[in-house]
Amino acid sequence: MTAFARQEVQSDAGTFTWELRSVNHRYLDVSVRLPEELRFIESQVRTLVSNRLRRGKVDCALRYLSPSAAAIKFSLDEQLTRQLVHLCEEIDALAHHPAPLDSLEVLRWPGVLKSPALDVERLKTEALSALAGALDEMVETRAAEGARLVVFMTQRCGEIEAIVERVRAQLPQAMTRFRERLHARLETVQAELEPGRLEQELVLFAQRSDITEELDRLQAHMAEVRQVFQREEPVGRRLDFLMQELNREANTLAAKSVDVAISQDAVELKVLIEQVREQVQNIE
């Protein structure tokens, strides 16, 4: 299901900004991008996402900004600094024109200025807490979109059920039209069937073109689709299966039909089922 969520959290540990994007996918496919300082939490990120989402291709990106230099308390390695100053004094004693000692140059020496070590546990806690907030937003967005999709699909389901009932009502007229066409062909070729042959042909036609079972299964599948819409659990895969079954029955109905009106209805059925199937891809 297509959705976007953004969550930014600021604390003494820095600024954590999560951006989550999801698009349609048959299964759950999670992609994670993390800054170097937080690569170690990737498995926990995937676990959190899979606990909240069931379907979709989900991109999770985290941007981390460390605290500003003004907020960081630096310290001095006194032992190393004393050694450097002592060495500078020895050099000055050997030089003819020694330059004055520059404190900033000493501070630039690697290891002289020490910054506090990263608190990885706190970084992890802050990052995962921000991710939980972003997931809350994404779930809410997907739920709202899902509610809109259910309204759309329910309307299409009503149209499918109406066509099924219309086709069922047309079956007697279809048999009458076939009888008339058969008589017309016999008159064209000026041929006569032996007694009872016409009725035999009609019986064979009825057997070959009987679509009652297909109509019954279409009706049963539609009833189950409506029941699935009422469930609180993830239902996307079940709806996928039901759409496949509906499409199979519509294809069989079209193949058996020998009546133009029923064939047209079968085509309309397939169009409506495909419209619902496309939206099912957005359902978790």
C-alpha positions in Angstrom: 0.0 0.0 0.0 1.3 3.4 -0.9 2.1 5.5 2.1 4.6 8.0 3.6 5.6 8.8 7.2 8.2 11.1 8.7 9.3 11.4 12.3 11.9 13.7 13.7 13.1 13.5 17.3 15.6 15.9 18.9 17.5 15.2 22.2 20.8 15.6 23.8 22.0 12.6 21.8 21.3 14.4 18.5 18.6 14.7 15.9 17.0 11.5 14.5 14.9 11.8 11.4 13.1 8.7 9.9 11.4 8.7 6.5 9.3 5.7 5.6 7.9 5.0 2.2 5.8 2.0 1.1 4.5 1.0 -2.3 2.5 -2.0 -3.4 4.1 -5.4 -3.2 2.8 -8.9 -2.9 4.9 -9.6 0.2 6.8 -7.5 2.8 10.1 -6.3 1.4 12.0 -4.0 3.7 15.0 -1.8 2.7 17.0 -0.1 5.4 19.4 2.8 5.1 21.3 3.8 8.3 24.1 6.2 9.1 27.5 4.7 10.0 27.0 5.2 13.7 23.8 3.2 13.8 24.3 0.4 11.3 24.3 -2.1 14.2 20.5 -1.6 14.7 19.5 -2.8 11.3 18.2 -6.2 12.4 16.1 -4.5 15.1 14.7 -2.1 12.6 13.6 -4.9 10.3 12.0 -6.7 13.3 10.0 -3.6 14.3 8.8 -3.0 10.7 7.8 -6.7 10.2 5.9 -6.6 13.5 3.7 -3.7 12.3 3.4 -4.2 8.5 2.6 -7.4 6.6 2.8 -6.3 2.9 4.4 -3.7 0.7 7.9 -2.7 -0.4 9.0 -0.4 2.5 12.0 1.9 2.4 13.3 3.0 5.8 15.9 5.8 5.9 17.4 7.4 9.0 19.3 10.6 9.1 21.3 11.4 12.2 22.8 14.7 13.2 25.1 14.6 16.2 24.9 17.4 18.8 26.5 20.7 17.9 30.1 21.4 19.0 28.9 23.9 21.6 26.9 21.2 23.3 29.8 18.7 23.4 32.1 18.8 26.5 35.6 18.2 25.2 38.5 17.2 27.5 42.3 17.5 27.3 44.7 14.6 27.4 47.1 16.2 29.8 49.8 13.6 29.7 50.0 13.8 25.9 49.9 17.6 25.9 52.8 17.7 28.5 54.9 15.5 26.3 54.2 17.7 23.2 55.1 20.9 25.1 58.3 19.3 26.5 59.3 18.3 23.0 58.6 21.7 21.7 60.8 23.2 24.4 63.7 20.9 23.4 63.3 21.9 19.8 63.3 25.6 20.8 66.6 25.0 22.7 68.2 23.7 19.5 66.8 26.3 17.1 68.4 29.7 16.5 65.2 31.6 16.2 62.5 29.6 17.9 58.8 30.5 17.2 56.4 31.0 20.1 54.4 27.9 21.0 50.9 28.0 19.4 48.3 26.4 21.6 45.9 25.9 18.7 48.6 23.9 16.9 49.0 21.6 19.9 45.2 21.1 20.0 45.2 20.0 16.4 47.5 17.1 17.3 45.6 13.8 17.1 44.5 12.7 20.6 45.1 15.9 22.5 41.5 17.0 22.4 39.2 14.2 23.5 35.4 14.1 22.8 33.0 12.0 24.8 32.6 8.5 23.6 29.3 7.7 21.8 26.7 6.2 24.1 25.6 3.5 21.6 22.8 2.3 23.9 21.3 5.7 24.1 21.6 6.2 20.3 19.8 2.9 19.8 17.0 3.7 22.2 16.4 7.1 20.7 16.5 5.8 17.1 14.2 2.9 17.7 11.8 5.1 19.6 11.6 7.6 16.7 11.1 4.6 14.3 8.1 3.4 16.4 6.5 6.9 16.0 7.1 6.8 12.3 5.5 3.4 12.1 2.5 4.6 14.1 2.0 7.3 11.5 2.4 4.9 8.6 -0.1 2.4 10.0 -2.6 5.2 10.5 -2.2 6.4 7.0 -2.5 2.9 5.5 -5.6 2.3 7.6 -7.3 5.4 6.3 -6.4 4.5 2.7 -7.6 1.0 3.3 -11.0 2.2 4.5 -11.4 4.2 1.2 -10.4 1.2 -0.8 -13.0 -1.0 0.9 -15.7 1.5 -0.1 -14.5 1.4 -3.7 -14.3 -2.4 -3.8 -17.6 -2.9 -2.1 -19.3 -0.9 -4.8 -17.6 -3.1 -7.5 -18.7 -6.2 -5.6 -22.3 -5.0 -5.7 -22.0 -4.6 -9.5 -20.5 -8.1 -9.9 -23.4 -9.6 -7.8 -25.9 -7.7 -9.9 -24.5 -9.1 -13.1 -24.5 -12.7 -11.7 -28.2 -12.3 -10.9 -28.9 -10.9 -14.3 -27.1 -13.7 -16.1 -29.0 -16.3 -13.9 -32.3 -14.6 -15.0 -31.3 -14.7 -18.6 -30.8 -18.5 -18.8 -34.4 -19.4 -19.8 -34.4 -16.7 -22.5 -31.0 -18.0 -23.7 -32.5 -21.5 -24.2 -35.4 -20.0 -26.2 -33.1 -18.0 -28.4 -31.0 -21.1 -29.1 -34.1 -23.0 -30.1 -35.2 -20.3 -32.5 -31.7 -20.1 -34.1 -31.7 -23.9 -34.5 -35.1 -23.8 -36.3 -33.9 -21.0 -38.5 -30.8 -23.0 -39.6 -33.0 -26.0 -40.4 -35.2 -23.9 -42.6 -32.2 -22.4 -44.3 -30.8 -25.8 -45.3 -34.3 -27.1 -45.9 -33.6 -30.1 -43.7 -35.7 -31.9 -41.2 -34.6 -33.6 -38.1 -35.9 -37.0 -37.1 -38.5 -36.9 -34.4 -37.0 -36.1 -31.0 -33.7 -34.9 -32.6 -34.4 -31.3 -31.9 -35.0 -32.0 -28.2 -31.8 -34.1 -28.1 -29.8 -31.1 -29.5 -31.4 -28.9 -26.9 -30.4 -31.3 -24.1 -26.8 -31.5 -25.4 -26.8 -27.7 -25.6 -28.0 -27.4 -22.0 -25.3 -29.8 -20.8 -22.5 -28.0 -22.7 -23.6 -24.5 -21.8 -24.8 -25.1 -18.2 -23.3 -22.2 -16.2 -25.4 -22.7 -13.1 -22.4 -24.0 -11.1 -20.2 -21.1 -12.2 -22.9 -18.7 -11.1 -23.3 -20.4 -7.7 -19.5 -20.3 -7.1 -19.3 -16.7 -8.1 -22.1 -15.9 -5.7 -20.4 -17.9 -2.9 -17.0 -16.2 -3.5 -18.6 -12.8 -3.4 -20.2 -13.6 -0.1 -16.8 -14.6 1.3 -15.2 -11.4 0.0 -17.7 -9.3 1.9 -17.0 -11.4 5.0 -13.3 -10.9 4.6 -13.8 -7.1 4.4 -15.1 -7.2 8.0 -12.0 -8.9 9.5 -9.5 -6.9 11.6 -6.6 -9.1 10.7 -4.5 -8.8 7.5 -6.6 -10.1 4.6 -4.6 -9.1 1.4 -3.4 -12.6 0.5 -6.8 -14.2 1.1 -8.4 -11.5 -1.2 -5.7 -12.3 -3.8 -6.8 -15.9 -3.8 -10.5 -15.1 -4.0 -9.8 -12.7 -7.0 -8.1 -15.6 -8.7 -11.1 -17.9 -8.1 -13.5 -15.2 -9.3 -11.5 -14.6 -12.5 -11.4 -18.4 -13.1 -15.2 -18.7 -12.9 -15.7 -15.7 -15.1 -13.4 -17.2 -17.7 -15.3 -20.5 -17.6 -18.6 -18.7 -17.9 -17.4 -16.8 -21.0 -16.1 -20.0 -22.6 -19.4 -21.8 -22.0 -21.7 -19.0 -23.2 -23.4 -19.4 -26.5 -25.6 -16.3 -26.0 -24.4 -12.9 -27.0 -26.0 -11.1 -24.0 -24.4 -13.6 -21.5 -21.0 -13.3 -23.3 -21.2 -9.5 -22.9 -22.0 -9.9 -19.2 -19.1 -12.2 -18.8 -16.7 -9.6 -20.3 -18.1 -7.0 -17.9 -17.6 -9.4 -15.0 -14.0 -9.9 -15.9 -13.5 -6.1 -16.1 -15.0 -5.5 -12.7 -13.0 -8.4 -11.1 -9.8 -7.0 -12.5 -10.6 -3.6 -11.1 -11.0 -5.1 -7.6 -7.9 -7.3 -8.0 -5.8 -4.2 -8.8 -7.0 -2.5 -5.6 -6.4 -5.7 -3.5 -2.7 -5.3 -4.2 -3.0 -2.2 -1.9 -4.6 -4.2 1.0 -2.5 -5.5 3.8 
